[in-house]
Each structure stands twice: as structure tokens, then as C-alpha cells.
Amino acid sequence: VAWDTSQSETGEALAKIKTQLNLGVDGLGHYADAINHLSNNTASAAPDLVDFAKRVASNGKMFGYQETQTLAFGASMISAGAQSQVAATSFRNMGRALVRGEQATKAQRQAFRALGLDAVKTARSMQKNALKTTLDVFERIQALPEWQRASIASALFGDEARALLPVIADTRELRRQLALVGTEANYSGSAFEEYLVRSETAANTLQLIGNKIRGIGIGIGDSWLPTIKEFGLGIGDVLDTLDKRVGVLDHVKTSVSGFMAGFG
């Protein structure tokens, strides 16, 4: 109800996320709250965030990010216009590049050197504080001459990580979204509160519709009362004298069922 998605679709996606992150029921509830809070305060929709998380939740954990930090990266890319699957691919490529270490390609090692970094040291730093390390890399790319930023980002993260470029160009929105889910108290209970608002709105709408239907029914009923009374008395008389009317009923037998269906 809170996310305007189907029960089966939402349940399946959250079950997969729960397994990826090894969350309990309470932990999954808090995770859903974080999704809802980001959806309410950014240009990313909850279904897109769920799809993003379903694709990369375990990757983010492996790279060293907290669960909500991974969500914030996804929300910032989706808010900038990326589709959820493109955002997921970009995030996955970003994390892989930063933790690759000795397995970094020649182009990646050159890109790290252009930023004043070392691939192995960066990989070690990711395990200590993945978020801080990533933001440092972004800031170093920002500090490059404008003509060089896109090429270094492409060499480091790959051309498929195109959803990262707007985030790297301006990290203010990413930092804002990280702050939104940085403290559990900020988003705890968000999904349930959203449900209450929507359910109350739905219940009120149904109540208004019901009132109108009842009003129309009462109006129709009042106008029909004399006819219904006369019809009832007539039916009663027919039943009381049925033995004398069999011949008449035989003549109209084919019309009775159609009449009763229309009356019904």
C-alpha cells in the first residue's frame, strides 16, 4: 500500500534482499523504512529503489558499504534520471574498480595515479571505510580539469557506469541522501506511517462513495415503495389462488424468467 506495488512483487523482492543481507524480520522492516524515507524525500520512487537493491544489495555489503549507504547511492543516481538497472550496473562497476587492488587493469592503475592514488591502497581503504574512500575518489575527480574528468572516470569505472557521472560532478545530493538514512531514528517507522496515511485516505474515499450509493438507493427506494407494495400484494394473491391460475401461468411461462431477471 505504501509503495503502490503488488503484494507478490514486493514480497518476492524484499525476500531476496533479506537473504542477500542476512537480515531478520525487524532488520528488513528498518530497511523498508529507509527505502520509503528516501522515496518520500528524493526524486527516486520506492519500486525503483527496491529493484536497485534487489540487484546489488549483496555487492554493496561485499564492497564495504552499509546497507543504507548502498541505497543512497542508488537513490542519487535514480534521482538524476538513471533507470534502476543502469544505476545497479554503475554501482557494481564502481565498487569493483575500487576494491580490485592488484587485479586492476593498466588503464585503471593509470587513472588511480592521475588522481594521486594507488589501486592496492585504495582497495585496503575500502575495507576500512568504503564511503569515505569513495567520496575521496569522487572529490579527486572533481578537482581535475573539466576536460579530463569524464575520461578518468570512464577509465576507472568503465563506460557502463554512466549513471555515476552526474553524481561525481556534484556530490551534494548524494551527501544529502546519505544524511537522510544516516541515522535510523530519521526513518524508523516511515513505511508504516505511509501506509496509515494512504489507508485512511482510501477508507475515506470508499466511505464517501458508499454514502452516495446509499443516498441514491434511498431515493430510488422511496419512489418505488408504492409499486413494490402493489407488486407484493399481487404476488401474494397469485400464490393464494395458484391452483386456479395454472392455465394462465402456462401461457406466460416463457416470459416469467426474463421478467424476474430484469426485475432482479
Accessible surface in RSA format (square Angstrom, percent):
REM  Atomic radii and reference values for relative SASA: ProtOr
REM  Chains: A
REM  Algorithm: Lee & Richards
REM  Probe-radius: 1.40
REM  Slices: 20
REM RES _ NUM      All-atoms   Total-Side   Main-Chain    Non-polar    All polar
REM                ABS   REL    ABS   REL    ABS   REL    ABS   REL    ABS   REL
RES VAL A   1   105.67  69.5  65.38  59.2  40.29  97.1  73.78  64.1  31.89  86.5
RES ALA A   2    14.99  13.8   9.75  15.0   5.24  11.9   9.75  13.7   5.24  13.9
RES TRP A   3    25.73  10.3  15.19   7.4  10.55  24.8  19.20  10.2   6.53  10.6
RES ASP A   4   121.08  84.8  96.19  95.7  24.89  58.9  18.21  42.9 102.87 102.6
RES THR A   5    34.03  24.2  10.75  10.9  23.28  55.5  14.80  19.9  19.23  29.1
RES SER A   6    58.15  49.1  43.45  58.0  14.69  33.8  49.72 105.9   8.43  11.8
RES GLN A   7   168.33  94.1 150.67 110.1  17.65  42.0  61.20 130.3 107.13  81.3
RES SER A   8    87.38  73.8  72.36  96.6  15.02  34.6  58.35 124.2  29.03  40.7
RES GLU A   9   100.36  57.6  92.18  69.7   8.18  19.5  44.44  86.0  55.91  45.6
RES THR A  10    27.86  19.8  25.72  26.1   2.14   5.1  26.31  35.3   1.56   2.4
RES GLY A  11    38.27  47.2   0.00   N/A  38.27  47.2  33.56  92.1   4.70  10.5
RES GLU A  12   101.70  58.4  91.97  69.6   9.73  23.2  37.23  72.0  64.47  52.6
RES ALA A  13     6.14   5.6   5.58   8.6   0.56   1.3   6.14   8.6   0.00   0.0
RES LEU A  14    26.23  14.6  26.23  18.8   0.00   0.0  26.23  18.4   0.00   0.0
RES ALA A  15    52.19  48.0  47.30  73.0   4.89  11.1  50.15  70.6   2.04   5.4
RES LYS A  16    95.06  46.4  90.06  55.3   5.00  11.9  59.35  53.4  35.71  38.0
RES ILE A  17     0.00   0.0   0.00   0.0   0.00   0.0   0.00   0.0   0.00   0.0
RES LYS A  18    71.65  35.0  70.84  43.5   0.81   1.9  24.38  21.9  47.27  50.4
RES THR A  19   111.94  79.6  91.52  92.8  20.42  48.7  72.73  97.7  39.21  59.3
RES GLN A  20    50.81  28.4  31.85  23.3  18.97  45.2  26.50  56.4  24.31  18.4
RES LEU A  21     6.33   3.5   1.77   1.3   4.56  11.5   1.77   1.2   4.56  12.3
RES ASN A  22   128.84  88.8 106.71 103.1  22.13  53.3  17.81  42.9 111.03 107.3
RES LEU A  23    32.70  18.2  24.23  17.3   8.47  21.3  26.53  18.6   6.18  16.6
RES GLY A  24    45.94  56.7   0.00   N/A  45.94  56.7  34.81  95.5  11.13  24.9
RES VAL A  25   119.96  78.9 111.93 101.3   8.03  19.4 112.17  97.5   7.80  21.1
RES ASP A  26   115.35  80.8 107.14 106.6   8.21  19.4  32.96  77.6  82.39  82.2
RES GLY A  27    24.53  30.2   0.00   N/A  24.53  30.2  18.65  51.2   5.87  13.2
RES LEU A  28    27.42  15.3  27.38  19.6   0.03   0.1  27.38  19.2   0.03   0.1
RES GLY A  29    34.99  43.1   0.00   N/A  34.99  43.1  33.03  90.6   1.96   4.4
RES HIS A  30    62.72  34.3  62.05  43.1   0.67   1.7  43.30  44.6  19.42  22.6
RES TYR A  31     9.15   4.3   5.55   3.2   3.59   9.3   7.67   5.8   1.47   1.8
RES ALA A  32    12.66  11.6  12.66  19.5   0.00   0.0  12.66  17.8   0.00   0.0
RES ASP A  33    12.97   9.1  12.97  12.9   0.00   0.0   0.00   0.0  12.97  12.9
RES ALA A  34     0.00   0.0   0.00   0.0   0.00   0.0   0.00   0.0   0.00   0.0
RES ILE A  35     0.00   0.0   0.00   0.0   0.00   0.0   0.00   0.0   0.00   0.0
RES ASN A  36     2.10   1.4   2.10   2.0   0.00   0.0   0.00   0.0   2.10   2.0
RES HIS A  37    33.26  18.2  33.26  23.1   0.00   0.0  22.57  23.3  10.70  12.4
RES LEU A  38     0.00   0.0   0.00   0.0   0.00   0.0   0.00   0.0   0.00   0.0
RES SER A  39    27.50  23.2  15.71  21.0  11.79  27.2   0.60   1.3  26.90  37.7
RES ASN A  40    81.53  56.2  46.29  44.7  35.25  84.9  20.08  48.3  61.45  59.4
RES ASN A  41    59.55  41.1  43.29  41.8  16.26  39.1  10.07  24.2  49.48  47.8
RES THR A  42    23.64  16.8   0.00   0.0  23.64  56.3   7.80  10.5  15.83  23.9
RES ALA A  43    82.21  75.6  44.13  68.1  38.07  86.6  56.98  80.2  25.22  66.8
RES SER A  44     2.81   2.4   0.00   0.0   2.81   6.5   0.94   2.0   1.88   2.6
RES ALA A  45    48.46  44.6  41.98  64.8   6.48  14.7  46.05  64.8   2.41   6.4
RES ALA A  46     3.87   3.6   2.90   4.5   0.97   2.2   2.90   4.1   0.97   2.6
RES PRO A  47    51.94  37.9  42.92  39.1   9.02  32.8  46.20  38.1   5.74  35.7
RES ASP A  48    55.80  39.1  55.68  55.4   0.12   0.3   2.14   5.0  53.66  53.5
RES LEU A  49     0.00   0.0   0.00   0.0   0.00   0.0   0.00   0.0   0.00   0.0
RES VAL A  50    11.68   7.7  11.68  10.6   0.00   0.0  11.68  10.2   0.00   0.0
RES ASP A  51    30.08  21.1  28.60  28.5   1.48   3.5  17.24  40.6  12.84  12.8
RES PHE A  52     0.02   0.0   0.02   0.0   0.00   0.0   0.02   0.0   0.00   0.0
RES ALA A  53     0.16   0.2   0.16   0.3   0.00   0.0   0.16   0.2   0.00   0.0
RES LYS A  54    69.80  34.1  62.47  38.3   7.33  17.4  18.57  16.7  51.23  54.6
RES ARG A  55   107.17  45.0  86.50  44.1  20.67  49.2  19.74  27.0  87.43  53.0
RES VAL A  56     0.00   0.0   0.00   0.0   0.00   0.0   0.00   0.0   0.00   0.0
RES ALA A  57     2.78   2.6   0.18   0.3   2.59   5.9   1.29   1.8   1.49   3.9
RES SER A  58    46.90  39.6  42.11  56.2   4.79  11.0  23.42  49.9  23.48  32.9
RES ASN A  59    28.11  19.4  27.65  26.7   0.46   1.1   0.44   1.1  27.68  26.8
RES GLY A  60     0.00   0.0   0.00   N/A   0.00   0.0   0.00   0.0   0.00   0.0
RES LYS A  61   103.95  50.7  90.04  55.2  13.91  33.1  66.57  59.9  37.38  39.8
RES MET A  62   123.23  63.8 103.27  68.3  19.96  47.5  72.19  61.4  51.04  67.6
RES PHE A  63     1.18   0.6   1.10   0.7   0.08   0.2   1.18   0.7   0.00   0.0
RES GLY A  64    35.28  43.5   0.00   N/A  35.28  43.5  14.67  40.3  20.61  46.2
RES TYR A  65     8.15   3.8   0.00   0.0   8.15  21.2   0.60   0.4   7.55   9.3
RES GLN A  66   112.59  63.0 107.39  78.5   5.21  12.4  35.20  74.9  77.39  58.7
RES GLU A  67    59.53  34.2  54.91  41.5   4.62  11.0  14.89  28.8  44.64  36.4
RES THR A  68    20.21  14.4  19.11  19.4   1.10   2.6  11.01  14.8   9.20  13.9
RES GLN A  69    27.95  15.6  27.92  20.4   0.03   0.1   7.01  14.9  20.94  15.9
RES THR A  70     2.95   2.1   2.95   3.0   0.00   0.0   2.18   2.9   0.76   1.2
RES LEU A  71     0.12   0.1   0.12   0.1   0.00   0.0   0.12   0.1   0.00   0.0
RES ALA A  72     0.00   0.0   0.00   0.0   0.00   0.0   0.00   0.0   0.00   0.0
RES PHE A  73     0.54   0.3   0.54   0.3   0.00   0.0   0.54   0.3   0.00   0.0
RES GLY A  74     0.00   0.0   0.00   N/A   0.00   0.0   0.00   0.0   0.00   0.0
RES ALA A  75     0.00   0.0   0.00   0.0   0.00   0.0   0.00   0.0   0.00   0.0
RES SER A  76     4.36   3.7   1.66   2.2   2.69   6.2   1.54   3.3   2.82   3.9
RES MET A  77     0.59   0.3   0.30   0.2   0.28   0.7   0.30   0.3   0.28   0.4
RES ILE A  78    13.65   7.8   6.94   5.2   6.71  16.2   6.94   5.0   6.71  18.2
RES SER A  79    29.67  25.1   7.25   9.7  22.41  51.6   7.50  16.0  22.17  31.1
RES ALA A  80    56.53  52.0  16.08  24.8  40.45  92.0  28.79  40.5  27.74  73.5
RES GLY A  81    65.99  81.4   0.00   N/A  65.99  81.4  36.36  99.8  29.63  66.4
RES ALA A  82    21.04  19.3   5.30   8.2  15.74  35.8  13.92  19.6   7.12  18.9
RES GLN A  83   114.45  64.0 106.68  78.0   7.77  18.5  39.26  83.6  75.18  57.0
RES SER A  84    10.40   8.8   7.77  10.4   2.62   6.0   0.00   0.0  10.40  14.6
RES GLN A  85    77.38  43.3  75.54  55.2   1.84   4.4  27.26  58.0  50.12  38.0
RES VAL A  86    27.47  18.1  24.76  22.4   2.71   6.5  27.47  23.9   0.00   0.0
RES ALA A  87     0.00   0.0   0.00   0.0   0.00   0.0   0.00   0.0   0.00   0.0
RES ALA A  88     0.70   0.6   0.70   1.1   0.00   0.0   0.70   1.0   0.00   0.0
RES THR A  89    39.98  28.4  39.98  40.5   0.00   0.0  18.64  25.0  21.34  32.3
RES SER A  90     0.00   0.0   0.00   0.0   0.00   0.0   0.00   0.0   0.00   0.0
RES PHE A  91     0.00   0.0   0.00   0.0   0.00   0.0   0.00   0.0   0.00   0.0
RES ARG A  92    50.88  21.4  50.88  25.9   0.00   0.0   8.10  11.1  42.78  25.9
RES ASN A  93    27.21  18.8  23.24  22.5   3.97   9.6   5.81  14.0  21.40  20.7
RES MET A  94     0.00   0.0   0.00   0.0   0.00   0.0   0.00   0.0   0.00   0.0
RES GLY A  95     0.00   0.0   0.00   N/A   0.00   0.0   0.00   0.0   0.00   0.0
RES ARG A  96   110.81  46.5 109.15  55.6   1.66   4.0  24.37  33.3  86.44  52.4
RES ALA A  97     2.51   2.3   0.86   1.3   1.65   3.8   1.05   1.5   1.47   3.9
RES LEU A  98     0.30   0.2   0.00   0.0   0.30   0.7   0.00   0.0   0.30   0.8
RES VAL A  99    44.48  29.3  27.65  25.0  16.83  40.6  27.65  24.0  16.83  45.7
RES ARG A 100    85.68  36.0  70.18  35.8  15.51  36.9  11.79  16.1  73.89  44.8
RES GLY A 101     6.28   7.7   0.00   N/A   6.28   7.7   5.05  13.9   1.22   2.7
RES GLU A 102   141.05  81.0 113.38  85.8  27.68  65.9  39.29  76.0 101.76  83.1
RES GLN A 103   140.21  78.4 123.13  90.0  17.08  40.7  47.55 101.2  92.67  70.3
RES ALA A 104     4.27   3.9   0.08   0.1   4.19   9.5   0.08   0.1   4.19  11.1
RES THR A 105    67.41  47.9  59.84  60.7   7.57  18.0  64.08  86.1   3.33   5.0
RES LYS A 106   140.87  68.7 135.74  83.3   5.13  12.2  78.03  70.2  62.84  66.9
RES ALA A 107    49.73  45.7  45.10  69.6   4.64  10.6  46.74  65.8   2.99   7.9
RES GLN A 108    15.92   8.9  15.92  11.6   0.00   0.0   2.29   4.9  13.63  10.3
RES ARG A 109    98.72  41.4  97.40  49.6   1.32   3.2  32.75  44.8  65.97  40.0
RES GLN A 110    86.13  48.2  80.37  58.7   5.76  13.7  23.77  50.6  62.36  47.3
RES ALA A 111     1.39   1.3   0.00   0.0   1.39   3.2   0.82   1.1   0.57   1.5
RES PHE A 112     1.28   0.6   1.28   0.8   0.00   0.0   1.28   0.8   0.00   0.0
RES ARG A 113   151.42  63.6 132.96  67.8  18.46  44.0  68.66  93.8  82.76  50.2
RES ALA A 114    46.88  43.1  14.37  22.2  32.51  73.9  27.59  38.9  19.29  51.1
RES LEU A 115     9.12   5.1   0.07   0.1   9.05  22.7   5.07   3.6   4.05  10.9
RES GLY A 116    59.08  72.9   0.00   N/A  59.08  72.9  34.56  94.8  24.52  54.9
RES LEU A 117    36.14  20.1  23.84  17.1  12.31  30.9  30.30  21.3   5.85  15.7
RES ASP A 118    65.95  46.2  59.99  59.7   5.96  14.1  19.52  45.9  46.44  46.3
RES ALA A 119     6.35   5.8   3.74   5.8   2.62   6.0   3.74   5.3   2.62   6.9
RES VAL A 120    40.61  26.7  40.58  36.7   0.03   0.1  40.58  35.3   0.03   0.1
RES LYS A 121   144.04  70.3 139.27  85.5   4.76  11.3  82.62  74.4  61.41  65.4
RES THR A 122     5.74   4.1   2.07   2.1   3.67   8.7   4.02   5.4   1.72   2.6
RES ALA A 123    15.36  14.1  13.27  20.5   2.09   4.8  13.62  19.2   1.74   4.6
RES ARG A 124   156.69  65.8 150.64  76.8   6.05  14.4  54.18  74.0 102.51  62.1
RES SER A 125    41.72  35.3  39.72  53.0   2.01   4.6  19.64  41.8  22.09  30.9
RES MET A 126     0.79   0.4   0.00   0.0   0.79   1.9   0.00   0.0   0.79   1.1
RES GLN A 127   115.59  64.6  84.96  62.1  30.63  72.9  48.34 102.9  67.25  51.0
RES LYS A 128   179.37  87.5 142.25  87.3  37.12  88.4  92.30  83.1  87.07  92.8
RES ASN A 129    72.88  50.3  66.58  64.3   6.30  15.2  21.00  50.5  51.88  50.1
RES ALA A 130     3.14   2.9   0.08   0.1   3.06   7.0   0.08   0.1   3.06   8.1
RES LEU A 131    31.82  17.7  30.92  22.1   0.90   2.3  30.92  21.7   0.90   2.4
RES LYS A 132   147.87  72.1 142.16  87.2   5.70  13.6  88.71  79.8  59.16  63.0
RES THR A 133    11.99   8.5   7.82   7.9   4.17   9.9  10.73  14.4   1.26   1.9
RES THR A 134     0.00   0.0   0.00   0.0   0.00   0.0   0.00   0.0   0.00   0.0
RES LEU A 135    18.95  10.6  18.90  13.5   0.05   0.1  18.90  13.3   0.05   0.1
RES ASP A 136    50.10  35.1  48.55  48.3   1.55   3.7  16.88  39.7  33.23  33.1
RES VAL A 137     0.58   0.4   0.58   0.5   0.00   0.0   0.58   0.5   0.00   0.0
RES PHE A 138     0.00   0.0   0.00   0.0   0.00   0.0   0.00   0.0   0.00   0.0
RES GLU A 139    77.26  44.4  72.10  54.5   5.16  12.3  25.58  49.5  51.68  42.2
RES ARG A 140    86.62  36.4  81.17  41.4   5.45  13.0  21.20  29.0  65.42  39.7
RES ILE A 141     0.84   0.5   0.84   0.6   0.00   0.0   0.84   0.6   0.00   0.0
RES GLN A 142    51.39  28.7  44.04  32.2   7.35  17.5  18.92  40.3  32.47  24.6
RES ALA A 143    89.02  81.8  49.07  75.7  39.94  90.9  61.27  86.3  27.75  73.5
RES LEU A 144    22.44  12.5  19.58  14.0   2.87   7.2  20.50  14.4   1.94   5.2
RES PRO A 145    66.66  48.6  54.11  49.3  12.55  45.6  66.38  54.8   0.28   1.8
RES GLU A 146   138.08  79.3 123.38  93.3  14.69  35.0  37.22  72.0 100.86  82.3
RES TRP A 147   200.61  80.5 169.76  82.2  30.85  72.4 165.57  88.3  35.03  56.8
RES GLN A 148    42.15  23.6  42.15  30.8   0.00   0.0   2.68   5.7  39.47  29.9
RES ARG A 149    90.15  37.9  89.79  45.8   0.36   0.9  22.60  30.9  67.55  40.9
RES ALA A 150    60.75  55.9  55.70  86.0   5.04  11.5  58.23  82.0   2.51   6.7
RES SER A 151    63.96  54.0  51.22  68.4  12.74  29.3  51.36 109.4  12.60  17.6
RES ILE A 152    18.64  10.6  18.64  13.9   0.00   0.0  18.64  13.4   0.00   0.0
RES ALA A 153     3.38   3.1   2.13   3.3   1.25   2.8   2.47   3.5   0.92   2.4
RES SER A 154    40.36  34.1  32.90  43.9   7.45  17.2  24.35  51.9  16.00  22.4
RES ALA A 155    38.54  35.4  21.19  32.7  17.35  39.5  31.29  44.1   7.25  19.2
RES LEU A 156     0.07   0.0   0.00   0.0   0.07   0.2   0.00   0.0   0.07   0.2
RES PHE A 157     8.20   4.1   2.30   1.4   5.90  15.4   3.95   2.4   4.25  12.2
RES GLY A 158    31.71  39.1   0.00   N/A  31.71  39.1  26.86  73.7   4.85  10.9
RES ASP A 159   117.60  82.4  96.43  96.0  21.16  50.0  41.02  96.5  76.57  76.4
RES GLU A 160   106.51  61.1 104.46  79.0   2.05   4.9  37.42  72.4  69.09  56.4
RES ALA A 161     4.24   3.9   0.98   1.5   3.26   7.4   1.46   2.1   2.78   7.4
RES ARG A 162   137.87  57.9 128.98  65.7   8.89  21.2  54.56  74.6  83.31  50.5
RES ALA A 163     7.78   7.2   0.16   0.2   7.62  17.3   7.18  10.1   0.60   1.6
RES LEU A 164     0.91   0.5   0.91   0.6   0.00   0.0   0.91   0.6   0.00   0.0
RES LEU A 165    78.00  43.4  74.23  53.1   3.77   9.5  74.67  52.4   3.34   9.0
RES PRO A 166    66.08  48.2  50.37  45.9  15.71  57.1  58.42  48.2   7.66  47.6
RES VAL A 167     6.75   4.4   3.65   3.3   3.10   7.5   6.75   5.9   0.00   0.0
RES ILE A 168     6.53   3.7   6.53   4.9   0.00   0.0   6.53   4.7   0.00   0.0
RES ALA A 169    73.49  67.6  45.53  70.3  27.96  63.6  50.69  71.4  22.79  60.4
RES ASP A 170    59.10  41.4  51.93  51.7   7.17  16.9  29.46  69.3  29.64  29.6
RES THR A 171    10.04   7.1   8.89   9.0   1.15   2.7   0.00   0.0  10.04  15.2
RES ARG A 172   182.17  76.5 175.66  89.5   6.51  15.5  79.07 108.1 103.11  62.5
RES GLU A 173    66.85  38.4  63.48  48.0   3.36   8.0  41.18  79.7  25.67  21.0
RES LEU A 174     0.29   0.2   0.03   0.0   0.26   0.7   0.03   0.0   0.26   0.7
RES ARG A 175    91.61  38.5  85.17  43.4   6.44  15.3  43.24  59.1  48.37  29.3
RES ARG A 176   103.18  43.3  95.18  48.5   8.00  19.1  66.74  91.2  36.44  22.1
RES GLN A 177     0.00   0.0   0.00   0.0   0.00   0.0   0.00   0.0   0.00   0.0
RES LEU A 178    18.89  10.5  14.25  10.2   4.64  11.7  14.68  10.3   4.21  11.3
RES ALA A 179    65.49  60.2  49.08  75.7  16.40  37.3  58.89  82.9   6.60  17.5
RES LEU A 180    31.48  17.5  28.68  20.5   2.79   7.0  31.43  22.1   0.05   0.1
RES VAL A 181     4.08   2.7   1.32   1.2   2.76   6.7   1.32   1.1   2.76   7.5
RES GLY A 182    60.51  74.6   0.00   N/A  60.51  74.6  26.57  72.9  33.94  76.0
RES THR A 183    77.44  55.1  74.28  75.3   3.16   7.5  45.79  61.5  31.65  47.9
RES GLU A 184    86.36  49.6  79.53  60.2   6.83  16.3  24.05  46.5  62.32  50.9
RES ALA A 185    86.21  79.3  54.71  84.4  31.50  71.7  61.55  86.7  24.67  65.3
RES ASN A 186    78.79  54.3  55.22  53.4  23.57  56.8  14.14  34.0  64.65  62.5
RES TYR A 187    16.60   7.7  14.74   8.4   1.85   4.8   2.02   1.5  14.58  18.0
RES SER A 188    55.02  46.5  36.35  48.5  18.68  43.0  13.57  28.9  41.45  58.1
RES GLY A 189    26.14  32.2   0.00   N/A  26.14  32.2  25.15  69.0   0.99   2.2
RES SER A 190    12.94  10.9   8.80  11.7   4.14   9.5   7.61  16.2   5.33   7.5
RES ALA A 191    20.62  19.0  19.41  30.0   1.21   2.7  19.70  27.7   0.91   2.4
RES PHE A 192   125.34  62.7 120.20  74.4   5.15  13.4 124.11  75.2   1.23   3.5
RES GLU A 193   107.78  61.9 106.37  80.5   1.41   3.4  37.98  73.5  69.80  57.0
RES GLU A 194    35.03  20.1  31.91  24.1   3.12   7.4   4.42   8.5  30.62  25.0
RES TYR A 195    89.40  41.7  89.40  50.9   0.00   0.0  46.73  35.1  42.67  52.6
RES LEU A 196    70.55  39.3  70.55  50.5   0.00   0.0  70.55  49.5   0.00   0.0
RES VAL A 197    96.97  63.8  94.98  86.0   1.99   4.8  96.30  83.7   0.68   1.8
RES ARG A 198   100.25  42.1  94.65  48.2   5.61  13.3  23.92  32.7  76.33  46.3
RES SER A 199    31.60  26.7  25.28  33.7   6.31  14.5  22.61  48.2   8.99  12.6
RES GLU A 200   114.77  65.9 106.92  80.9   7.85  18.7  44.32  85.7  70.45  57.5
RES THR A 201    84.29  59.9  78.54  79.6   5.75  13.7  64.66  86.8  19.63  29.7
RES ALA A 202    52.25  48.0  45.34  70.0   6.92  15.7  51.77  72.9   0.48   1.3
RES ALA A 203    59.96  55.1  50.90  78.5   9.06  20.6  55.14  77.6   4.82  12.8
RES ASN A 204    87.01  60.0  81.45  78.7   5.56  13.4  20.92  50.4  66.09  63.9
RES THR A 205    65.68  46.7  65.22  66.1   0.46   1.1  47.34  63.6  18.34  27.7
RES LEU A 206   121.13  67.5 114.26  81.7   6.88  17.3 114.53  80.4   6.61  17.8
RES GLN A 207    98.59  55.1  92.49  67.6   6.10  14.5  34.87  74.2  63.72  48.3
RES LEU A 208    94.04  52.4  93.48  66.9   0.55   1.4  93.56  65.7   0.48   1.3
RES ILE A 209    85.77  48.8  85.39  63.6   0.38   0.9  85.68  61.7   0.09   0.3
RES GLY A 210    17.35  21.4   0.00   N/A  17.35  21.4  16.98  46.6   0.37   0.8
RES ASN A 211    68.34  47.1  58.47  56.5   9.86  23.8  24.42  58.8  43.92  42.4
RES LYS A 212   144.74  70.6 136.26  83.6   8.48  20.2  86.54  77.9  58.19  62.0
RES ILE A 213   110.97  63.1 108.67  81.0   2.29   5.5 109.35  78.7   1.61   4.4
RES ARG A 214   131.77  55.3 125.82  64.1   5.95  14.2  70.10  95.8  61.67  37.4
RES GLY A 215    41.86  51.6   0.00   N/A  41.86  51.6  31.31  85.9  10.55  23.6
RES ILE A 216   112.95  64.3 104.66  78.0   8.29  20.0 111.50  80.3   1.46   4.0
RES GLY A 217    38.31  47.2   0.00   N/A  38.31  47.2  30.74  84.4   7.56  16.9
RES ILE A 218   115.06  65.5 108.03  80.5   7.04  17.0 114.31  82.3   0.75   2.0
RES GLY A 219    41.25  50.9   0.00   N/A  41.25  50.9  33.96  93.2   7.29  16.3
RES ILE A 220    95.90  54.6  93.01  69.3   2.89   7.0  95.15  68.5   0.75   2.0
RES GLY A 221    27.10  33.4   0.00   N/A  27.10  33.4  26.98  74.1   0.11   0.2
RES ASP A 222    89.31  62.6  77.43  77.1  11.88  28.1  26.98  63.5  62.33  62.2
RES SER A 223    78.97  66.7  49.14  65.6  29.83  68.7  52.53 111.9  26.44  37.0
RES TRP A 224   119.60  48.0 118.29  57.3   1.31   3.1  96.36  51.4  23.25  37.7
RES LEU A 225   106.99  59.6 105.43  75.4   1.56   3.9 105.60  74.2   1.39   3.7
RES PRO A 226    91.20  66.5  80.39  73.3  10.81  39.3  87.22  72.0   3.98  24.7
RES THR A 227    80.48  57.2  77.64  78.7   2.84   6.8  50.63  68.0  29.85  45.1
RES ILE A 228    80.89  46.0  78.67  58.6   2.22   5.3  79.63  57.3   1.26   3.4
RES LYS A 229   146.59  71.5 136.15  83.5  10.43  24.8  87.28  78.6  59.31  63.2
RES GLU A 230   130.64  75.0 125.20  94.7   5.44  13.0  45.24  87.5  85.40  69.7
RES PHE A 231    66.82  33.4  57.83  35.8   8.99  23.4  65.86  39.9   0.95   2.7
RES GLY A 232    37.88  46.7   0.00   N/A  37.88  46.7  29.61  81.3   8.27  18.5
RES LEU A 233   124.21  69.2 114.27  81.7   9.94  25.0 117.12  82.3   7.09  19.1
RES GLY A 234    34.25  42.2   0.00   N/A  34.25  42.2  33.16  91.0   1.09   2.4
RES ILE A 235    75.07  42.7  74.18  55.3   0.89   2.1  74.25  53.5   0.82   2.2
RES GLY A 236    27.88  34.4   0.00   N/A  27.88  34.4  27.57  75.7   0.31   0.7
RES ASP A 237    71.54  50.1  67.54  67.2   4.00   9.5  21.48  50.5  50.07  49.9
RES VAL A 238    44.59  29.3  44.59  40.4   0.00   0.0  44.59  38.7   0.00   0.0
RES LEU A 239   114.07  63.5  97.72  69.9  16.35  41.1  97.73  68.6  16.34  44.0
RES ASP A 240   121.77  85.3  88.07  87.7  33.70  79.7  26.34  62.0  95.43  95.2
RES THR A 241    36.22  25.8  35.49  36.0   0.73   1.7  36.22  48.6   0.00   0.0
RES LEU A 242    72.00  40.1  71.23  51.0   0.77   1.9  71.23  50.0   0.77   2.1
RES ASP A 243   115.98  81.2  85.65  85.3  30.33  71.7  47.65 112.1  68.34  68.2
RES LYS A 244   169.56  82.7 132.78  81.5  36.78  87.6  87.89  79.1  81.67  87.0
RES ARG A 245    76.64  32.2  76.25  38.9   0.39   0.9  11.72  16.0  64.92  39.3
RES VAL A 246    81.72  53.8  80.78  73.1   0.94   2.3  81.00  70.4   0.72   1.9
RES GLY A 247    44.59  55.0   0.00   N/A  44.59  55.0  36.68 100.7   7.91  17.7
RES VAL A 248    93.42  61.5  91.56  82.9   1.86   4.5  92.54  80.4   0.88   2.4
RES LEU A 249    64.78  36.1  62.77  44.9   2.01   5.0  62.93  44.2   1.85   5.0
RES ASP A 250    93.42  65.4  75.99  75.6  17.43  41.2  25.06  59.0  68.35  68.2
RES HIS A 251   158.74  86.8 128.09  89.0  30.65  78.4  80.97  83.4  77.77  90.5
RES VAL A 252    61.94  40.8  60.54  54.8   1.40   3.4  61.94  53.8   0.00   0.0
RES LYS A 253   144.71  70.6 137.37  84.3   7.35  17.5  81.93  73.7  62.78  66.9
RES THR A 254   123.02  87.5  95.97  97.3  27.05  64.5  82.98 111.5  40.05  60.5
RES SER A 255    69.05  58.3  59.79  79.8   9.26  21.3  35.07  74.7  33.98  47.6
RES VAL A 256    66.92  44.0  64.82  58.7   2.10   5.1  66.92  58.1   0.00   0.0
RES SER A 257    83.04  70.2  71.30  95.2  11.75  27.1  55.20 117.6  27.84  39.0
RES GLY A 258    48.66  60.0   0.00   N/A  48.66  60.0  39.16 107.5   9.50  21.3
RES PHE A 259   112.76  56.4 100.17  62.0  12.59  32.8 109.72  66.5   3.04   8.7
RES MET A 260    91.67  47.5  86.25  57.1   5.42  12.9  77.77  66.1  13.90  18.4
RES ALA A 261    79.59  73.2  50.15  77.4  29.44  67.0  62.69  88.3  16.89  44.7
RES GLY A 262    66.92  82.5   0.00   N/A  66.92  82.5  39.90 109.5  27.01  60.5
RES PHE A 263    96.80  48.4  67.04  41.5  29.76  77.4  75.31  45.7  21.49  61.5
RES GLY A 264    94.14 116.1   0.00   N/A  94.14 116.1  49.39 135.5  44.74 100.2
END  Absolute sums over single chains surface
CHAIN  1 A    15291.2      12482.7       2808.5       9015.0       6276.1
END  Absolute sums over all chains
TOTAL         15291.2      12482.7       2808.5       9015.0       6276.1
